[in-house]
Amino acid sequence: MPSQRSKKWESDPMAVIETTGTSGAAAAAAPSSRRLFSVRGLVEIGFLVGLAIIYNLVRAGGGAAHEIAGKTHARHIVDAEGWFFDKVELGINHWIAGVTVLAVAACYFYALMHYVATPVVLLVSRKKGGWKYWRGYWALVLACAIALVSYANFPVAPPRLLSGDGAIDIMRQFSQYGWWGDAASAPRGLGDATNQYAAMPSLHFGWSLWCGIQMWGFGSKKWKIAAVAYPTLQALVVIATANHFGLDVLGGAVCTLLSFGIVTVVGRALGKTGPKAKAKQELEDAVAA
């Protein structure tokens, strides 16, 4: 029969360290750390809130030089993408502009889904617990941090802000159907409070890919379908609305996958996952037996 510490490890990989040397009763009580309003839960939420504040402060930065650099970098991306931008991205953009119901749906998807899906998937991951939650938590934090460095040092304008490239600003064209104006999903009158030259990497796609990876790990067929569908739709939406280039989407994918990779390597080094963790668990199970 598995020990209390063994059960705790299944729900929270950090607990092996925290409960070492404690009594069985203490180990049994430890799962309360997964409650949303426990001390640990509040620390986790507080850390993400702090990161969100920093994220918005960086996104609100900019200026004339930032704008010029952003448009210059965007021109370079157009040149690098070549036929893919001209034929694929503009083709999708122009097509959806002629289908009002899809264009409006894409606008709402772009404006809202990342605010809904990301926290929901994070909370479900937390409820399930285990290494996959902690891997996802720190991968999300790291992906945002990497993106912030890029936004601050490598501004990129979205296709919709480039004159002469042929892109249609879908959200501006269909702004009468929502709260947004000419600054992507920002409410009318608040466009100046956002940095519109933070397109590389696309965290809209990066976050959706993060959700996909986490949802795939939930196991059921429905979650796996959602894991594929959500990032696929998000990639199409950000390109169709001319809010991102294809290379921005690729940048978001690299940012997210790199973060998962770094966290996994660190987790293996610390014995939280991989052969070391498996061997340690087998030893504990043998001792308990």
HELIX and SHEET records of a PDB file:
HELIX    1   1 GLN A    4  SER A   11  1                                   8    
HELIX    2   2 ALA A   15  GLU A   18  1                                   4    
HELIX    3   3 GLY A   24  ALA A   29  1                                   6    
HELIX    4   4 ALA A   30  ARG A   34  5                                   5    
HELIX    5   5 VAL A   39  ARG A   59  1                                  21    
HELIX    6   6 ALA A   64  GLU A   81  1                                  18    
HELIX    7   7 TRP A   83  TRP A   83  1                                   1    
HELIX    8   8 PHE A   84  GLU A   89  3                                   6    
HELIX    9   9 LEU A   90  ALA A   97  1                                   8    
HELIX   10  10 THR A  100  LYS A  128  1                                  29    
HELIX   11  11 TRP A  131  ASN A  153  1                                  23    
HELIX   12  12 PRO A  159  LEU A  161  5                                   3    
HELIX   13  13 ILE A  170  GLN A  173  1                                   4    
HELIX   14  14 SER A  175  TYR A  177  5                                   3    
HELIX   15  15 GLY A  191  ALA A  193  5                                   3    
HELIX   16  16 LEU A  203  TRP A  216  1                                  14    
HELIX   17  17 LYS A  221  ALA A  240  1                                  20    
HELIX   18  18 GLY A  246  ALA A  269  1                                  24    
HELIX   19  19 PRO A  275  ALA A  288  1                                  14    
END                                                                             
